[in-house]
Amino acid sequence: MAKLILIRHGQSQWNLENRFTGWTDVPLTPLGEDEALRAGKALVKEGIVFDAAFTSLLSRAIKTLHILQEACSSCWIKENRSWRLNERHYGALQGLNKDETAEKYGAKQVKIWRRSYDVCPPALNKDDKRNPRFDIKYKNIDPRALPLGESLKDAIFRVIPYWQDNIAPVLLSGRNALVVAHGNSLRGLIKYLEGISDDAIANLEIPTGEPIIYDLDKSLNAVKSYKLQI
């Protein structure tokens, strides 16, 4: 039975500052680095190993993975990076303080932008410097595929094909896979794995740095899932 390990990156600087982060590349805080270290130690304590590692192109997830791998003595395992595992793109909200945004637009509207399944935040202007097409990380990606803002539904639309083409084959071969990503890209994957409804997904919270373990059968159905305390 293969294991899937899902971990949201450790606390980032903009998590600490309560800002909409999205695709903005911000570093981990010291607490975030400690969460990554403790996540790795929790896997070691539980005796859980992984054979393949997947992460996004954002440094907070990459750094979390590197710290975790060192704690697990698994730095030799090749990491697979993809923009398709990036956080949901928060469009024009990126960089804004969440409380201040709620004061301006109303808490109800901000909750819809943050937690609804298929409502997009205000999109970036195509010439906005925050447009991913201006970021060197995405220079080899068709600009038409790069979002200016996403709903959770939009994010799932890019996450699931990556799951099917890259992560699922590892698990189907009986090997364990680790995915270090982001709150919304992981919410989308969990929605898919567990068949969570469009309405119920709004209530799913994923803490930073906390490993979520899935035991999967040969058809990749979840037989068991649990969290490790860090």
N, C-alpha and C positions, 0 to 999 in steps of 0.2 A: 504494500500500500504506500503510495507516494505522499509526501508531505509538501504542502504549499505554505510558505512563511511570508506573511505580509507585514510590513513595518512602515508606518508613516515616519518621515524624517524627524529628527529632534527639533526642539524649539528653535525657530529662526529669529533673527533680529526684528522682523516685522510682525511675527507672532507676538513677541514681547511688547511691541509698540501698538498692537491692536490695529494693524493696517491690512487692507486688502493686498495680498501679495501676488497671486496668480503666477504669471511667467516672469515676474521681476526676479532677478538673480540676487538674492540676499544671503548673507552667511548665517551659520549657526551661532547661537549664543553659547557662552560657557556651559549653561545648563543643558542646551541642546547637545553639545558634545558629550556631556556626562550621561545623558539619556541614551545616546548611541552606544557608549561603552557599556552601560548597564544592560542594554538589550542584548549585546553580544554575550555578556557573562550569563545572562538568563538562558540563552540558547545552550551554552556550554553546560550549565548546571542541569538542564533538562535532557542533555545528551542528544540534542537535535543538530544534525549536520545538513549542509546543503551542497548540491553538486553544480548548480548554476545560479548566477546572480543577475538580476535585472534592475535597472534604475532609469531615471529620466536624464535630461540634459541640464538639469538645474543643480547648482553646486551644493545646496543644502541637503539634497538627497544623496548626491555622490559622496559628500564628506561623511554623512551618516553611514553609508555602506562601507567606506574605507575604515572608519573607526571600529565598526562592528566586525569587519573581517579580521582586523588585527587582534581584537579580543578573542576571536574564535580560532586564531592561528590558521586562517584560510585566505590569506592574501594572494595565494597562488591561483585561486579560482578566478577565471576570466569574468569580467563584468560586461554585460550587454547594455548599452545605453540607447534610449530612443526618446525623441520628442513626444511620441505618442503616450508616454507615461508621465508627461509633464502635468503639473497642476492644471485645473480648469482655468481658462483665461478670463480674468475679471474685467476686461475691457477698460473703459474710462474710469472705473472704480479703483484701479490699481494704484497703490500709494496713498489712498485716502484713509483717514482714521475712521474706523467703523462707527464709533459713538458719534463723532461729528457728522458723519454721513446720515446717521439716523435722525439727528436733530434737524438736518436740512431737508430730507425727503420724507421723514416719518419712519418710525420703527417698523411698521407693517410693510412698507414698500421695501425696505432694506432686507427684511426677513424673506420676502419673496425672491429678491435677487440672490440671496445667499443660499436658501434652502429648497426652493422649488425645483421641480424636475426639468421643466421645459421652458422656463422664462430666462431670457438673456439679460445681462446687465447692459447699461448703455455702452455702445460699441466705440472703439477708438476710431478717430479719423485716420484714413489711410496714410496721411502724411505725418501723423503723430510719431514722435521719436520713440515711443514705446511699442510701435508696430514691430512684430518679430522679424519682418523682412529686413530691418536695419541692423539686426543682431548677427554677428559673424557665426554664431552657433548654428544658425539655420540657413547658411548660405547655399547648401546643397539640396535644400528642400524647395519644391515648387511653391512659390509665393501664394498661389491660389489655395494651397492646403493650409496655410498659416492663418489662424483665427485673429479677429479683431475684438472678440468677445465670445463667450460660450455659456450656454446653459449646461447643466449636468448631462442632459441628453446628448448634447453636442460632444462633450468630452467622452462619453461612453462610446460614441460612434467611432472614435479613433482608438480607444483603449482595447475594445474587444477584438478587432482584427489583429492587433499586436499579440494579444493573449492567444488567439487561435493559431497564429502562424509561428510564434516563437516560444511562448511559455508552455502551452499545453503539450507540445511534442516532447518536451523534457519530462513532464509528469507522466505522459503515456508510456514512456520508456522505463518507468519505475524509479526515476531519479527524483530527488527533492529539489525544489526551486524556491529561491528567495527573491521577493520583490520589495525593493525599498523605493517608495514613491511618495505620494501626497494625499492629503485628506480627500479630495474629490476624485482623483483618478482611482484611489482605492475604494471609495464609496461606490463608484461605478462598477468596478470589478466584483465587489461583494454583492451588489444588487443582481448582477448577472449570475453569479455562482449560487446564490440562495433564492433567487426568484422573488426578491422583495418588490412590492408594488410601487408604482410611481408616487403614491401618496405617502406610504410608510417610509420611504427612503429619506424623507425630510428629517426623520427622528434619529437617524444613524449618526453617531459621533465616533470619531476615531482619534484617540489620544496620541500625542506625539511620543515616539520611541517605544511603544508597547507592542511586542510581537503578537500577532494573531496567527494561530496555527490551524490549518485544515488538513485532516486525513481524508484522502480522496481514493475512491475505488477505481477500477480499471476503465470506467466510463467517465471519470472525473466528477462523479457525484460526491458531495460532501457527506462522509459517514460520521464525522465528528469535527467540531471546531471548539477552540478554547483560546484563552489569552494567557500570556505569561506576565507575571508581576515583575517589574524592574526595580 
